[in-house]
Amino acid sequence: MSDGVDTGRRLVVVSNRLPFNVSVENGRLRFHESAGGLVTGLAAYIESRKRARIPSKDHVWVGWPGSTVEGDLRDLLRTEALAQFQSYPVFLSEKEMEHFYLGFCNKTLWPLFHYFTTFTAYDENSWQQYKHVNQVFCETLSQLVRQDDLVWIHDYHLMLLPRLLKARMPELSIGFFLHIPFPSFEVFRLLPARWRREILEGVLGADLIGFHTYEYTHHFLQSVLRILGHEHHMGQIVTSEKVVKVETFPMGIDFSSFVDAVDHPDIQQEAKTLRDTFPQIKIILSVDRLDYSKGIPNRLRGFEIFLEKNARYHGKVVLLMVVVPSRIGVDQYDRMKRQIEELVGKINGRFGRIDWTPIVYQYRYVPFPSLVALYSVADICLVTPLRDGMNLVAKEYVATRKEGTGVLILSEMAGASKELGDALIVNPNNREEIAEAINEALGMGIEEQKKRNELMQRRLRRYNVMRWANDFVKDLMETRELQERMRAKLLSPAIKREMIERYTKSRRRVLFLDYDGTMALLVRHPSLARPDENTLGLLRALSADPKNVPVIISGRDRTTLQAWFGHLPIGLVAEHGLWRKRSGEKWRLSKFCSSEWKTRLLPILEDYADRLPGAAVEEKEYSIAWHYRSADPDQAFLVAAEMTDHLVNLTAKTDLQVLQGSKVIEIRNTGINKGATALDWLLRDHFDFVLAMGDDWTDEDLFRVLPDSAFSIRVGVVNTNARYNLATTHEVIDLLRDFVG
């Protein structure tokens, strides 16, 4: 496996918890080791960074230390944590943690994201505390982070933090990774509208967003589209501030550490003790944290059905069930613990004998050596969560099977199932299916076991946790490079000053101004975009200068433009250049066009609009526009694609174009575009200052024909033929205001 990415930059890992826990005993700090897949995985990656071609030992881990620390002990903890663990604590009170962690995180986000909607609480106080704690993390990071750091924020506890931190430090490289499932839009939308918007906007503050599976990535992109209205292109979302990349990174394990640990003498001895405890008995292993998402009761009932149907295995198989304590003191988890223990007692009472107990149940934390020993002796590993972000237990079990034997039974609802397709995949809600899988696993031949495990081990060895982290950090750096290339075209203060200076000194100026999306925000229905008095006043001020020739150059029909702007002494261009009107003159047609085709195509567009609620047909004199900004985005995508294909075939040998814009499909005569119209204006006068501003594909024709000395600006952080970009329509208005003083 390759070493860490050569970044030469400090890595700042941010998570809810530090990689250790702190307790205060008799006024003194006590440090305790912390366990978990994230801690173990990132520790391995951090070590790999030290072995890179350009070694990077510089990192810091930021998080809550696990208890409330007050007074002078805070300064001592900061010093000790940095010196011993390269960590930096975030201090929170017990009350803050109760409403944040036990409240919003584990009573709202955790159940909802795992599809347990009936368990989900919607408490405004907990939401406010969640926002507050994310703000506390931001304040702490602001004291610590440097501009050239790579900040990697982890998991659902801190979904608001990327945006908060980016607002403080816009140049900072920020990555975010979600380690639990991201639910479908239909589930995510159960959150109150304000909460869900803020959560999505919070995550989009990151430059790179990572998920374990394509399914979770897709769900996130769908929610962003439907709630915030941001489309994506191959996982790239263009917001008003920047480009955000959303990608899939399935987390691996430190494969070699599990393989090497199997041969350790102490682990070998513990494994031998386990085998001696269960002689001539097939061991089925189940290891899980106590949580309703793990499906432990279903697993037990599946095993019960197996025993009912397969009496020949009585006395020959044992389910070794280890449940790791979690969220002790929470009523829901206490009830689940009792339910599990009652089921274990019931099954053992029903099938057990003096010389055989079907289920050996342990409620305890399992240290790494004991875990490896359990993996190494288990003939079957039963991993059947009802919903799981990844589930590293499945990967760890496969990694320890050095001889290639053993069978993994894996839930299709775990993220790991997307990679470990050679396991026995089951629906965890179907107890009969679990029972059948256990029977199949017990009857599977050695060669079949080795064949399956070899394929899975090859994948896990190649895509281990270091590769996962390397890929994420590499993509984060590449995303920042992409942003910098696009940001290089943003209108800088220096260029803006130069533009205003050129404007002031010039004798004759033309200003080509698109309207919708440039001078006015895009709205759900075109009729709602009527200019307000501020916009009209700005155009009036521009036109009052005799050196200026302002021109509204739009795709709208001339009737609307005349009604909105006809009273102003400015130029007007309608239907992308088909109609034009100079100040004080009448409208005239740029090119003779036929409109007879509309009678044939208009019913087709109306038919498609009827099929798509929210779509609308706008008939102009020589063109037709089919708008779908108000329609359901998923359905609109399919209907628009079908309609475009239909129209392209119908107009293939005609003098018509089918053009796709921002939430609009337009049919018009060929040879009509904003560029040709602008050239006509430029050829009829001598301008020593030319400005053009637009926001979509129809404006690219305009940008292409302008002289090199012209100032061309595309609204939005996108690739363009324009020389510069502005992020928002507000910046367009501000620039024009600067022109008029």
Secondary structure, DSSP 4 states (H G I P E B T S, - for coil): --------S-EEEEEEE-SEEEEEETTEEEEEE---HHHHHHHHHHHHHHTSSS----EEEEEE-SS---THHHHHHHHHHHHHHSEEE----HHHHIIIIIIIIIIIIHHHHTT-GGG----HHHHHHHHHHHHHHHHHHHHH--TT-EEEEESGGGSSHHHHHHHH-TT-EEEEE--SPPPPHHHHTTS-HHHHHHHHHHHTTSSEEEESSHHHHHHHHHHIIIII---EETTEEE-SS-EEEEEE------HHHHHHHTT-HHHHHHHHHHHHHSTT-EEEEEEEES-GGG-HHHHHHHHHHHHHH-GGGTTTEEEEEEEE--STT-HHHHHHHHHHHHHHHHHHHHH-BTTB-SEEEEES---HHHHHHHHHH-SEEEE--SSBS--HHHHHHHHH-TTS--EEEEETTBGGGGT-TTSEEE-TT-HHHHHHHHHHHHH--HHHHHHHHHHHHHHHHHS-HHHHHHHHHHHHHHHHHHHHHHHTTB--HHHHHHHHHHHHH-SSEEEEE--BTTTB---SSGGGG---HHHHHHHHHHHHSTTEEEEEE-SS-HHHHHHHHTTSSSEEEEGGGTEEE-TTS--EESS----TTHHHHHHHHHHHHHHSTT-EEEE-SSEEEEE-TTS-HHHHHHHHHHHHHHHHHHTTTSSEEEEEETTEEEEEETT--HHHHHHHHHHTS--SEEEEEE-SGGGHHHHHHS-TTSEEEEESSS--SSSEEES-HHHHHHHHHHHT-
